Amino acid sequence: MEATGQRYDFTGKTIAVIGGGNTAMDCCRTSIRCNAKKVYVIYRRTEKEMPANPIEIHESKLEGVEYLFLTLPKKVNKDADGKLKSITCIRMELGEPDASGRRRPVPLEGSDFTFEVDYALAAIGQKTDVNFIDDINASAEGGSLQINKWGDIDAKKDTLQTGIPSVFAAGDGVTGPATIIEAIAQARIASTSAHQYLMNLPIEAANKPFTSRRSNFKKQVPGDYANRFGKQLREEMPTLAPDQRFNFNEVELGYKSETIANQETQRCLECGCVAFLDCDLQKYSTTYNANQKGFTGEFKEYNVDFRHPYIEIDNNKCILCGRCIRICREVVGANALGFINRGFDTFIAPSMGNALQDTFCESCGMCLSTCPTGAMTENVLFKPGPVKTEEAKTICNYCSVGCSIILNHRNGFVMKVTGNKGPVNNDGNLCKYPKFGYQYLNDPARIIQPMLKVNGEFQAISFEKAFSLINKKIISVKPDENAFFAGARLSNEEMYLIQKLARAAAKTNNISSFHYLGRGDAYRANCELNVPMGSIREASKIFLLGTEINMDHAVTGFLVQNLHHLKKIPVSLITEKEKNSMERKVDEVVKIGSYYHFIKAVNHYLLTNGLENSLFLNDRTTGFENYKIALLKENYDRMVKLSGISGKEMIAQFAEDYNRQMNAILIFSEKEISSAASAELFILAMITGKLGKTANGIISLKEKNNSQGLFDMGITPDAGPGGQSMKDPIFIKLLEEKWQTKTLPKVFPDMLKLLSGKAIRNLFVFGEDPVGCATGEEPNKWIRNADFVMVQDYFMTSTAAEADLVMPATFPAETGGSFTNAQKVIQEFDALMNPKTEMTNLGQLAGMLGKFGFAVQPSSKDVFMEFISLLPQNKDHSKLSFHITGNDDFNRIFDHGCDAVVKRFEEEFEKAFAEK
């Protein structure tokens, strides 16, 4: 029937199907559908021994198939015309088990019986057709093909070379009837051997992959797993009623709802070790032909520890290499793991036998990265397995360290994130943010098309309609009634096009970022002449001021901890926090009340006592005398009091210690430090002459992956690409020529005043969530005061929900581009994953600009080359400037870097531990 496509007509006929496998089930159930009057299945064992799927047997009975169990056909009876008339059978009984483990059927003497049939369908297996053997052997030289006792082609088991040296055989022709998987596996062996033969290499079998199985240690029985795993019964599949099946319609109707289908998928088991494809133990065991059964004996069994929300520990796979213990102690500094017991009873566990989260574990995931066997793996939300994934190398879009990462994905679904040896994390180390904070990449709630709010509800519209609406809104108001905001997670290329859209198309300098809104200007230059990350290893002492470096910028923290552990380099912590998680990792803790006043008091002390580096100040700086006069006019005692220090000696001690160190490195975070405090720290490095010297000075750690790009790409009213002044006529002329426009804006507003004064009618927000990340209620009013709000983001954030138009955003790995880390290093990355949206972020910005007559290629490389051509061509040799700070300006309006992605993970992270 399969060959001809024609249905047999068995109307009024009796059919006998001989066999007990799934082929027999196909034959009997098909016969019913061909209108047979009666269908029998003859099988020599009982139903229990039948290899067919039980559901097939059950359904066939419902359809009217009758079974003759313990029955063996003995003779086929024909009529005078040679046609089948009847079959003589004999009854059987079960004897002892045979090689297959099933009890052998034994005939019962004198139990013969005969019954009439019209057709007999044999479904008792397949046989290798070897009728070509003689033809091949007649012309073969140096050997011949042989047939083994089962009637299959004889070939060497390890290489599949036959009796003819140049002939290799594989598949069912060698093994007899088997699965397609087994045939493919043999084809690989045969092709490898054939290659060796053609290259005149010795024909040798490849090492058999080493595979550790539980059954290698002991026989597996269901009782071993009782009460250890949840049990879920199969959902019953709806089927056609038996009296409606006399046709070839689908019998199984499918589950009634998606909920039931999803519930059924949850029955899927975890299919093997997640480290199977990259296990070091397996790799070396395969190389050296290790045999797990060669030395059997006692072994330990452990329950898998799932208590930590992100890390699971399976000591059954542990080889006691101690790498997790060492990396936790020497690099992370958490000391959360250790060896328990001695000798054969040794195993690795969290400190004091507690749950991992009840130790000093920082949930960085470094133990997972270093484990060679899968004993420590990620406690994922989905059921894991050894899935072969594709690699998408990109840059982490959380903090500003700029780590190179690999998104290990399967058809766009990210299974895990691992470290790539990049220019910053050249050892491949990662922190918790990229390691565990990637689930948003798989979220199905992602926005994939433009959404316009109509009567309070969002409706999908085309990109063309969205671009036309944006154009209409921009030109319908005065230029400076439009405002554009770009998030610090965007690429340089996206930021550049956003400010170009504002300045060249909308004709306004109302361009900014909520991330830095109202927080002062000193953040703009605090990373100039910073100490390179790699130079931390050369420090004589490290000062941590205003940072929980182990939590917010952990990869930099790993460098500090490793240096502290291996070289015993002293580390001092200055903090306003009552409890700082770095306290147990440092040699000295200084608790203060104000970073700004503390540093200003230190500078005052240095200048009062003539401890400044005059050579550096005279040669490299300008404005020092004015700064000195202004600072020394201020009341030193008041500064000390406001700094929160109980005595002046603490100020003196810190100032002299930092000043006399041969290689002093001070690290701070913008998350905790105000703009004014940042400026005073920069001045401290200048006063002591340490700024820009090898392994000396400061390291500014910004909150977001491309916080620096905001300044470099002109996401600020008074500065354009390269941080160049928008008041510079030479730069303005260059922009006009490059952008082919003659009317660039000349007003440089205070964006915070504009928003608070309700002067903005159209608000365009790219990659930020001011409503969701606000520390107060004011940002909500800014959004609601605008007549029209457009938001571009991955998901329906709190800000997007308030918008009139929502545009879909693409992930960095889908768009490509570059980020500039906190040390002003530009790192490029390619688009290695297919975007879920029709247009990338760059494509959308090109479309918006196109409505104003600006032709832009939506390629990250083309945009990169455009903004590179606008950067200063000559190195700035001007002197460093001193700026006088009046008061502290810690005015943090938004948390999480105003980024919904960071907010999402930090809230998920906190909730995961609260639930545990």
C-alpha positions in Angstrom: 0.0 0.0 0.0 2.8 2.4 0.8 4.4 1.7 -2.6 1.3 2.0 -4.7 -0.8 4.4 -2.7 -3.8 2.2 -3.3 -5.9 0.7 -0.5 -6.5 -3.0 -0.4 -10.1 -4.2 -0.3 -10.5 -6.9 2.4 -14.3 -6.7 2.5 -15.7 -9.9 3.9 -12.2 -11.4 4.3 -10.5 -13.0 7.3 -6.9 -11.9 7.9 -4.2 -13.6 10.0 -1.3 -11.4 11.2 1.7 -13.5 12.4 4.0 -11.6 14.8 4.0 -9.5 18.0 5.9 -6.3 17.2 4.8 -2.8 16.1 4.8 -4.0 12.4 2.2 -6.6 13.4 0.2 -3.8 14.9 0.4 -1.8 11.7 -0.8 -4.8 9.7 -3.8 -5.7 11.9 -5.0 -2.2 12.4 -4.6 -1.4 8.7 -6.5 -4.6 7.8 -9.4 -3.3 9.9 -9.4 -0.1 8.0 -9.5 -2.0 4.7 -12.9 -3.5 5.8 -11.7 -7.0 6.8 -14.5 -9.1 8.4 -12.2 -10.7 10.9 -8.5 -10.0 11.9 -6.4 -12.3 14.1 -3.0 -11.7 15.6 -1.1 -15.0 16.1 1.7 -14.8 18.6 3.7 -17.6 20.2 4.2 -16.0 23.6 1.8 -14.2 26.0 0.7 -10.6 25.7 3.2 -9.7 28.5 6.1 -10.8 26.2 4.9 -8.9 23.1 7.5 -6.2 22.0 4.8 -4.0 20.5 3.8 -0.8 22.3 1.1 -1.6 24.9 -1.1 1.3 23.7 -1.0 -0.2 20.2 -2.3 -3.6 21.5 -4.9 -1.8 23.6 -6.2 0.3 20.7 -6.2 -2.7 18.3 -8.5 -4.6 20.7 -10.9 -1.7 20.8 -11.0 -1.9 17.0 -12.0 -5.6 17.0 -8.7 -7.4 16.5 -8.6 -10.8 18.2 -5.5 -12.3 19.7 -4.3 -15.9 19.6 -1.6 -15.9 22.3 0.7 -18.9 22.9 -0.1 -20.0 19.4 2.4 -21.0 16.6 1.5 -21.4 12.9 2.5 -24.9 11.9 1.2 -25.4 8.4 -0.3 -23.3 5.6 -3.1 -25.1 3.8 -4.0 -24.3 0.2 -7.0 -25.2 -2.0 -6.8 -26.9 -5.5 -5.9 -23.6 -7.1 -3.0 -23.0 -4.8 -4.6 -20.3 -2.8 -4.5 -19.9 0.9 -7.4 -21.8 2.5 -6.5 -22.2 6.2 -3.7 -22.3 8.8 -2.9 -25.1 11.1 -1.5 -23.9 14.5 -0.3 -25.5 17.7 -0.7 -24.3 21.2 2.4 -23.3 23.3 3.4 -23.0 26.9 6.2 -20.9 28.3 9.4 -22.7 29.3 12.8 -21.3 30.5 14.0 -17.8 29.5 16.1 -17.6 26.2 19.0 -15.2 25.4 16.6 -12.2 25.1 15.4 -12.8 28.7 11.9 -13.8 27.6 10.6 -17.3 28.5 11.0 -19.6 25.6 7.7 -21.0 24.1 7.4 -24.8 24.1 4.8 -26.7 21.9 2.0 -28.6 23.6 1.7 -32.0 21.9 -1.7 -32.9 20.4 -3.0 -29.3 20.6 -3.1 -28.7 16.9 -6.1 -26.8 15.4 -7.0 -25.4 12.0 -9.0 -22.3 11.1 -9.9 -20.7 7.8 -8.3 -17.4 6.6 -8.2 -15.5 3.3 -4.9 -13.7 3.8 -1.9 -14.3 6.1 0.4 -11.3 6.7 3.9 -12.2 8.0 5.3 -9.6 10.4 8.0 -11.6 12.1 11.1 -9.6 11.2 13.4 -8.7 8.4 16.2 -10.4 6.7 19.3 -9.1 4.9 19.2 -9.5 1.1 22.7 -10.8 0.1 22.0 -12.0 -3.4 24.8 -9.7 -4.7 27.6 -11.5 -2.9 28.6 -13.9 -5.6 28.8 -11.1 -8.3 31.1 -9.0 -6.1 33.3 -12.0 -5.1 33.7 -13.0 -8.8 35.5 -9.8 -9.5 37.1 -9.0 -6.2 40.9 -9.2 -5.6 42.6 -9.9 -2.4 39.6 -11.3 -0.5 35.9 -11.9 -0.6 32.7 -10.9 1.2 31.5 -13.5 3.7 28.1 -14.1 5.3 27.9 -14.8 9.0 25.7 -17.4 10.7 22.8 -14.9 10.9 22.8 -14.3 7.1 24.4 -10.8 7.4 27.6 -9.4 5.9 30.6 -10.3 8.0 32.7 -7.3 9.0 35.2 -6.5 11.7 33.3 -5.1 14.7 35.8 -2.3 15.4 36.5 -1.0 11.9 33.7 -2.6 9.8 36.2 -3.7 7.2 35.0 -6.7 5.3 36.9 -9.7 3.8 37.7 -7.4 0.8 40.2 -4.8 2.3 38.8 -1.9 0.2 35.1 -2.7 1.1 33.5 -1.5 4.3 29.9 -2.3 5.4 27.6 -0.7 7.9 24.0 -0.6 9.0 21.3 -3.3 8.9 23.4 -5.3 6.3 25.9 -6.0 9.1 23.8 -6.0 12.3 20.5 -7.3 10.9 17.3 -5.2 11.6 18.2 -2.3 14.0 17.5 1.4 14.4 18.5 4.2 12.1 20.5 5.7 15.0 22.6 2.5 15.1 23.0 2.6 11.4 24.3 6.2 11.5 26.7 5.3 14.3 28.1 2.4 12.2 28.3 4.7 9.1 30.6 7.0 11.1 32.9 4.1 12.0 33.0 2.8 8.4 33.6 6.2 6.9 36.5 6.8 9.3 38.0 3.4 8.4 37.6 4.1 4.7 39.4 7.5 5.1 42.3 5.7 6.9 42.4 3.1 4.0 42.5 5.8 1.3 45.2 7.8 3.2 47.4 4.6 3.6 47.0 4.9 7.4 46.7 1.9 9.7 43.1 1.0 10.0 42.4 1.4 13.7 39.2 1.8 15.6 38.7 5.1 17.3 38.8 5.1 21.1 35.3 4.3 22.4 33.9 7.3 24.2 34.0 6.9 27.9 30.6 7.0 29.4 29.9 6.8 33.1 26.5 5.3 33.9 24.8 4.5 37.2 24.2 1.0 36.0 28.0 0.5 35.8 28.0 0.6 39.6 24.9 -1.3 40.4 21.7 -2.5 38.9 19.1 0.2 38.8 15.7 -0.5 40.3 12.7 1.8 40.7 12.8 1.5 44.5 16.0 3.4 44.7 14.3 6.5 43.5 11.1 6.2 45.5 10.1 9.4 47.2 13.1 11.2 45.7 11.3 12.6 42.6 7.8 13.8 41.9 5.5 11.4 40.0 3.2 12.6 37.3 0.9 10.3 35.4 0.5 10.6 31.7 -2.3 12.7 30.4 -4.7 10.5 28.5 -4.8 11.3 24.8 -8.3 11.9 23.3 -9.0 9.4 20.5 -11.7 8.7 18.0 -14.5 6.3 19.1 -13.7 2.7 18.0 -16.8 2.6 15.8 -15.5 5.7 13.8 -12.2 4.2 12.9 -13.0 2.3 9.8 -11.0 4.8 7.7 -7.6 6.3 7.7 -8.4 9.4 9.7 -6.1 10.4 12.6 -7.1 8.3 15.7 -5.3 10.5 18.3 -7.0 13.8 18.3 -4.4 15.8 20.3 -4.8 17.4 23.7 -7.7 19.7 24.3 -5.7 22.7 25.5 -2.2 24.1 25.5 -2.2 23.9 29.3 -2.6 20.1 29.2 0.0 19.8 26.5 2.5 21.9 28.6 1.7 19.8 31.6 2.5 16.6 29.7 5.8 18.0 28.5 6.8 18.4 32.2 6.9 14.6 32.4 10.1 14.7 30.3 13.1 13.3 32.2 16.5 14.9 32.5 18.3 13.1 29.7 21.9 12.8 30.9 24.7 14.9 32.4 24.8 18.5 31.2 28.6 18.3 31.2 28.6 15.2 28.9 29.9 17.2 25.8 32.7 19.1 27.7 33.6 16.9 30.6 37.4 16.8 31.2 37.2 13.5 33.0 35.4 11.9 30.0 37.8 13.5 27.6 40.9 12.1 29.3 39.3 8.7 30.1 38.5 8.4 26.4 42.0 9.3 25.4 43.5 6.7 27.7 40.9 4.0 27.1 39.8 4.0 30.7 37.3 1.2 31.7 35.0 2.1 34.5 34.2 -1.6 35.2 37.9 -2.6 35.4 38.2 -2.0 39.1 34.9 -2.4 40.8 34.3 -2.1 44.5 32.7 0.2 47.0 31.3 3.5 46.0 29.5 6.4 47.5 26.0 7.6 46.7 24.9 11.2 47.4 21.7 13.0 47.0 21.9 16.0 44.7 21.8 19.3 46.6 19.3 21.6 44.9 18.9 24.0 47.8 20.8 26.9 46.2 18.5 28.7 43.7 21.3 29.0 41.1 23.8 26.2 41.9 23.3 22.5 42.3 25.9 20.1 43.8 26.1 16.5 42.7 28.9 14.8 44.6 28.3 11.6 42.7 30.2 13.3 39.8 32.9 14.9 42.0 36.5 13.7 41.5 37.8 15.7 44.5 40.1 17.9 42.4 39.5 20.8 44.8 39.3 23.4 42.0 36.0 24.8 43.3 37.5 25.2 46.8 40.6 27.0 45.5 38.8 29.4 43.2 36.3 30.2 45.9 39.1 30.9 48.4 41.8 32.4 46.2 39.9 34.3 43.5 36.5 35.0 45.0 37.5 35.1 48.7 34.2 33.6 49.9 35.7 30.4 51.4 32.2 28.8 51.0 33.4 25.3 50.1 35.7 22.7 51.7 36.6 19.1 52.0 34.6 17.1 54.5 36.0 13.9 56.2 39.2 12.0 55.1 40.2 9.2 52.9 37.4 7.2 51.1 34.8 9.2 53.0 36.0 12.6 51.6 33.5 14.8 49.8 33.1 18.5 49.0 30.4 20.5 50.7 29.5 24.1 51.8 31.1 25.3 55.0 29.8 23.7 58.2 27.5 21.4 56.1 25.1 24.3 55.6 23.2 25.1 52.4 25.5 27.0 50.1 23.4 30.2 50.5 23.9 30.0 54.3 27.7 30.4 53.9 29.6 33.4 52.6 28.8 32.3 49.1 28.4 35.2 46.8 26.5 33.2 44.1 29.1 34.3 41.5 29.1 30.9 39.7 32.9 30.6 39.6 32.7 27.1 41.0 30.6 26.1 38.1 33.1 27.6 35.6 36.0 25.6 37.1 34.3 22.3 37.8 35.7 19.7 35.2 33.0 17.1 35.5 29.6 18.6 36.1 29.6 18.0 39.8 28.7 21.7 40.2 26.2 23.0 37.6 23.7 25.6 37.1 20.3 25.0 38.8 18.3 26.0 35.7 14.6 26.7 35.3 14.3 24.1 32.5 15.1 20.4 32.4 18.8 20.3 31.3 20.5 17.8 29.1 23.7 17.3 27.1 22.5 19.6 24.2 25.0 20.6 21.6 24.8 24.4 21.4 26.0 27.2 19.1 28.2 30.0 20.4 27.5 33.7 20.1 30.5 35.7 21.4 29.5 39.1 22.7 30.1 41.6 25.5 28.2 41.5 28.8 25.6 44.3 28.9 25.4 44.6 32.7 28.3 46.4 34.4 31.1 48.6 32.9 34.0 46.2 33.3 33.4 44.9 29.8 33.7 41.1 30.1 33.7 39.0 27.0 31.0 36.3 27.2 29.6 33.4 25.2 25.9 32.9 24.8 25.5 29.1 24.4 22.3 28.8 22.5 20.2 26.3 20.6 18.1 27.8 17.8 18.1 31.1 19.7 17.3 29.6 23.1 20.1 30.5 25.4 21.0 27.4 27.5 23.9 29.0 29.5 26.4 31.8 29.5 30.2 31.1 29.8 33.2 33.3 29.9 35.3 34.1 26.8 38.9 35.1 27.2 38.6 38.7 26.3 40.9 41.8 26.8 39.5 42.4 30.3 38.6 39.0 31.6 41.5 37.3 29.9 41.1 34.3 32.3 37.4 33.8 31.2 36.1 34.7 34.6 32.5 36.0 35.0 30.3 37.3 37.8 26.7 36.4 38.7 25.1 39.0 36.3 26.0 37.3 32.9 26.3 33.9 34.5 22.8 33.7 35.8 21.1 36.9 34.5 20.4 35.7 31.0 16.9 34.3 31.3 15.4 37.5 29.9 16.9 36.5 26.6 14.5 33.6 26.4 11.4 35.4 27.7 8.4 34.9 25.3 6.9 38.1 26.5 9.3 40.1 24.3 7.9 42.9 22.1 8.5 42.0 18.5 6.5 44.6 16.6 5.5 48.3 17.0 2.5 48.8 19.3 0.3 51.9 19.2 -2.0 52.7 22.1 -5.6 53.1 20.8 -8.4 53.8 23.4 -6.1 52.6 26.1 -5.2 49.3 24.4 -2.0 48.5 22.4 -2.5 47.5 18.8 0.2 46.2 16.5 1.1 48.5 13.6 3.7 48.4 10.8 7.2 49.9 11.1 6.4 52.3 8.3 3.3 53.6 10.1 5.3 53.9 13.3 8.1 55.9 11.5 5.5 58.2 9.9 3.8 58.8 13.3 7.2 59.7 14.9 8.0 62.1 12.1 4.6 63.7 12.3 4.9 64.2 16.1 8.4 65.7 15.9 7.5 68.3 13.2 4.1 69.2 14.8 5.8 71.0 17.7 8.7 73.4 18.3 12.1 71.6 18.0 12.9 72.2 21.7 9.6 70.7 22.8 11.0 67.3 21.8 13.4 65.4 24.1 15.4 62.2 23.4 16.8 59.9 26.1 19.2 57.0 25.5 20.0 54.2 27.9 23.5 53.2 29.1 23.0 49.6 27.9 22.8 50.7 24.2 25.7 50.3 21.8 27.8 53.2 20.7 26.2 52.9 17.3 22.7 53.2 18.6 23.6 56.1 20.8 25.2 57.9 18.0 22.1 57.6 15.7 19.8 58.7 18.5 21.7 62.0 19.1 21.9 62.4 15.3 18.1 62.0 15.1 17.8 64.7 17.8 20.2 67.2 16.4 20.1 66.7 12.7 16.4 65.7 12.3 14.5 67.2 15.2 16.9 70.2 15.5 17.3 70.1 19.2 20.0 69.5 21.8 17.5 68.0 24.1 19.4 64.8 24.3 20.3 63.0 27.5 20.1 59.9 29.6 18.0 59.3 32.7 20.9 57.3 34.0 22.9 60.5 34.7 20.1 63.0 34.9 20.7 65.7 37.5 23.8 64.0 39.0 26.5 66.5 38.0 29.1 66.7 35.4 32.2 65.1 37.0 31.2 61.6 36.0 32.0 62.7 32.5 35.8 62.9 33.0 36.5 60.7 36.0 37.8 57.8 33.9 40.5 59.8 32.2 44.0 58.3 32.9 42.5 55.5 35.0 44.7 52.6 36.0 44.3 49.7 33.5 42.7 46.6 35.1 45.8 44.5 34.4 47.9 46.9 36.4 46.1 46.1 39.6 48.5 43.2 39.9 51.4 45.7 40.4 49.8 47.6 43.3 51.5 48.1 46.6 48.2 48.8 48.3 44.6 49.0 47.2 42.0 51.3 48.6 38.4 50.5 48.0 36.2 53.6 48.6 32.4 53.6 48.0 32.1 50.2 46.5 30.9 46.6 47.1 33.2 45.5 44.4 32.5 41.9 45.0 28.8 42.4 44.2 28.6 45.1 41.6 31.9 44.6 39.7 33.0 41.2 40.8 35.5 40.4 38.0 37.5 43.5 39.1 37.0 42.2 42.6 38.4 38.8 41.6 41.7 40.6 40.5 41.9 42.4 43.9 41.1 39.3 45.9 43.6 37.1 44.0 46.3 39.7 44.5 45.4 40.0 48.2 45.5 36.2 48.7 48.6 35.4 46.7 50.9 38.4 47.2 49.5 39.6 50.5 49.0 43.0 49.1 47.1 45.1 51.8 43.5 46.2 51.0 41.8 49.0 52.8 38.0 49.6 52.7 36.4 53.1 53.2 32.6 52.8 53.4 29.5 54.7 54.5 27.5 51.4 54.8 26.8 50.0 58.2 27.4 46.5 56.7 29.6 46.1 53.6 30.1 42.6 52.2 33.8 43.4 51.5 34.6 43.8 55.2 35.8 40.2 55.8 38.0 40.3 52.7 40.1 43.4 53.6 42.8 44.2 56.1 41.3 47.5 57.3 37.8 49.0 57.4 37.2 52.7 57.8 33.6 53.6 58.5 32.7 57.2 57.5 29.5 59.3 57.1 30.2 61.1 53.9 32.5 60.2 51.0 32.5 63.7 49.7 33.6 65.4 52.9 36.1 62.6 53.7 38.0 63.0 50.5 37.8 66.8 50.6 39.2 66.7 54.1 42.0 64.5 52.9 42.8 67.0 50.1 42.7 69.8 52.6 45.1 68.0 54.9 47.6 67.3 52.1 47.6 70.9 51.0 47.8 72.3 54.5 50.8 70.2 55.3 52.6 70.8 51.9 52.3 67.2 50.9 51.3 67.9 47.3 53.4 66.8 44.3 54.5 70.2 43.0 56.5 68.8 40.1 53.4 67.0 38.7 51.1 69.9 39.5 53.3 72.5 37.8 54.0 70.3 34.7 50.6 68.6 34.1 47.8 70.7 35.6 46.2 74.1 35.4 44.0 75.9 38.0 45.7 74.4 41.0 46.2 77.7 42.9 42.6 78.7 42.6 41.5 75.3 43.8 44.0 75.5 46.7 42.8 78.9 47.8 39.2 77.9 47.7 39.7 74.7 49.6 41.9 76.1 52.3 39.3 78.9 53.0 36.8 76.2 54.1 36.6 75.1 57.7 38.7 71.9 58.1 37.1 70.9 61.4 33.6 71.2 59.8 34.8 68.9 57.0 36.1 66.3 59.4 32.8 66.4 61.4 30.7 66.1 58.2 32.9 63.2 57.0 31.7 61.1 60.0 35.2 60.4 61.3 35.6 60.5 65.1 39.1 62.0 65.0 41.3 64.0 62.7 44.1 61.4 62.9 42.1 59.1 60.7 42.1 61.7 57.9 45.8 62.2 58.4 46.5 58.5 58.4 44.6 57.8 55.2 46.1 60.9 53.4 49.7 60.0 54.3 49.2 56.3 53.6 47.8 56.9 50.1 50.4 59.6 49.4 53.5 57.6 50.4 52.5 54.3 48.7 54.8 53.5 45.7 51.8 52.0 43.8 48.6 53.1 45.4 45.4 52.3 43.5 42.0 53.7 44.7 38.9 52.0 43.3 35.4 53.5 43.6 32.0 53.0 42.1 29.7 55.6 40.7 26.8 53.7 42.2 27.8 55.0 45.7 29.9 58.1 44.9 28.4 61.4 44.0 29.7 63.5 41.1 31.3 66.0 43.4 33.0 63.2 45.4 34.2 61.7 42.1 35.7 65.1 41.2 37.5 65.3 44.6 38.9 61.8 44.1 40.3 62.8 40.7 41.8 65.9 42.4 43.3 63.6 45.1 45.1 61.6 42.4 46.4 64.9 40.9 47.6 66.4 44.2 49.6 63.3 45.0 51.0 63.1 41.4 49.7 59.6 41.0 47.2 60.2 38.1 48.2 58.4 34.9 51.3 56.8 36.4 51.9 53.0 36.1 49.8 51.1 38.7 49.0 54.4 40.4 45.9 56.6 40.8 42.2 55.7 40.5 39.8 53.3 38.9 36.3 54.6 38.3 33.7 51.8 37.9 30.6 52.9 36.2 27.2 51.2 36.7 26.3 50.1 33.1 28.1 48.4 30.3 28.1 51.6 28.2 27.8 54.4 30.7 31.0 55.9 29.2 29.5 55.6 25.7 26.8 58.2 26.7 29.6 60.8 27.0 31.6 59.6 24.0 28.6 59.5 21.6 27.1 62.9 22.6 24.2 61.8 24.8 24.3 65.2 26.5 23.1 68.6 25.5 26.4 70.5 25.2 28.7 67.8 23.8 28.6 65.8 20.6 30.5 62.6 19.5 33.9 62.3 21.1 32.8 64.6 23.9 33.5 67.6 21.7 31.8 70.9 22.6 28.7 71.7 20.6 29.8 75.4 20.9 32.9 74.8 18.9 32.4 76.3 15.5 35.0 74.0 13.9 33.3 70.9 15.2 29.9 72.2 14.2 31.1 72.7 10.7 32.4 69.2 10.6 29.0 67.8 11.7 27.2 69.9 9.1 29.4 68.5 6.4 29.1 64.9 7.6 25.4 65.1 8.1 24.7 67.4 5.1 22.7 69.9 7.1 23.1 73.6 7.7 21.0 74.2 10.8 22.2 72.5 13.9 20.7 73.7 17.2 22.4 76.3 19.4 20.4 76.1 22.7 22.0 73.9 25.5 19.3 73.3 28.1 19.2 71.9 31.6 17.2 68.7 30.9 16.1 68.2 34.5 14.6 71.7 34.5 12.9 71.1 31.2 11.2 67.9 32.5 10.2 69.5 35.8 8.9 72.6 34.1 6.6 70.6 31.8 8.3 72.1 28.7 8.5 68.7 26.9 5.6 67.7 24.7 7.2 64.7 22.8 9.4 62.3 24.7 11.4 59.6 23.0 13.0 57.0 25.4 15.4 54.4 24.0 16.4 51.5 26.3 15.5 53.0 29.7 12.8 52.5 32.3 12.5 55.8 34.3 9.1 54.9 35.7 10.1 51.4 36.9 13.5 52.4 38.3 12.6 55.7 39.9 13.5 56.3 43.6 10.6 58.7 43.9 7.3 59.8 42.1 8.7 62.7 40.1 9.7 60.7 37.0 6.1 59.4 36.7 4.9 62.9 36.3 7.4 63.7 33.6 6.1 60.9 31.5 2.5 61.7 32.1 3.0 65.4 31.4 4.2 64.7 27.8 1.6 64.8 25.0 3.3 61.9 23.2 5.7 59.3 24.5 7.6 56.7 22.5 9.6 53.9 24.2 11.9 51.4 22.6 12.6 48.3 24.8 12.7 44.5 24.9 9.6 44.1 27.1 6.6 46.0 28.2 8.3 47.9 31.0 6.6 50.2 33.5 7.6 53.1 31.2 6.5 51.4 28.0 3.1 50.7 29.6 2.6 54.5 30.0 3.8 55.2 26.4 1.7 56.0 23.3 4.0 54.1 21.0 6.2 51.1 21.9 9.0 50.0 19.5 10.6 46.6 19.8 14.3 46.5 20.7 16.8 43.9 19.6 19.5 42.3 21.8 23.2 43.3 21.3 24.0 39.8 19.9 21.2 40.3 17.3 22.4 43.8 16.3 26.2 43.9 16.6 28.1 47.1 17.5 30.5 48.2 20.2 30.5 49.2 23.9 33.0 51.4 25.7 33.9 50.1 29.1 34.8 52.2 32.2 38.4 52.4 31.0 37.4 53.9 27.7 38.3 50.6 25.8 36.0 50.2 22.8 35.0 46.6 22.3 33.3 45.5 19.2 30.9 42.5 18.9 29.1 41.0 15.9 25.5 40.1 15.3 25.6 36.3 15.7 21.9 35.5 16.5 18.9 36.0 14.3 16.7 38.9 15.5 13.2 38.1 16.6 12.0 41.4 15.2 11.7 42.4 11.6 14.1 45.3 12.1 17.0 45.8 14.4 17.5 48.9 16.6 19.9 50.4 14.0 17.4 49.6 11.2 14.6 51.4 13.1 16.8 54.4 13.7 17.7 54.5 10.1 14.0 54.4 9.2 13.3 57.3 11.5 16.1 59.4 10.1 15.0 58.4 6.6 11.7 60.2 7.1 13.7 63.4 7.5 15.7 62.8 4.4 18.9 61.4 6.0 20.2 58.3 4.3 21.8 55.9 6.9 23.0 52.4 6.3 21.6 50.2 9.1 24.9 48.4 9.6 26.9 48.6 12.8 30.1 48.7 10.9 29.0 51.6 8.7 27.7 53.6 11.7 30.9 52.9 13.6 33.0 54.3 10.7 30.8 57.4 10.6 31.2 58.3 14.2 34.9 57.4 14.2 35.4 59.9 11.4 34.0 62.6 13.7 36.3 61.9 16.7 39.3 64.2 17.4 42.1 63.3 15.1 44.9 64.6 17.3 45.7 63.6 20.9 44.7 66.1 23.5 47.9 67.5 25.1 46.2 70.1 27.1 46.8 70.2 30.9 44.5 68.6 33.4 42.2 71.1 35.0 41.2 71.6 38.6 37.5 72.3 39.3 36.2 73.7 42.5 33.3 71.7 44.0 30.9 73.6 46.2 28.7 71.0 47.9 27.9 67.3 47.7 25.5 66.5 44.9 24.5 62.9 45.5 21.1 63.2 43.6 20.4 59.6 42.6 17.0 59.7 40.9 17.0 56.1 39.5 18.2 52.7 40.7 19.5 49.8 38.6 21.2 52.3 36.1 17.6 53.1 35.0 17.7 49.7 33.2 14.8 47.3 33.3 17.1 44.3 32.5 19.2 45.0 35.6 16.1 45.7 37.7 14.6 42.4 36.6 17.6 40.3 37.5 18.3 42.0 40.8 14.7 41.5 41.9 14.7 37.9 40.7 17.9 37.3 42.5 16.7 38.7 45.8 13.4 36.9 45.5 15.1 33.5 44.7 16.9 33.6 48.1 13.9 34.9 49.9 11.9 31.9 48.7 14.6 29.5 49.6 
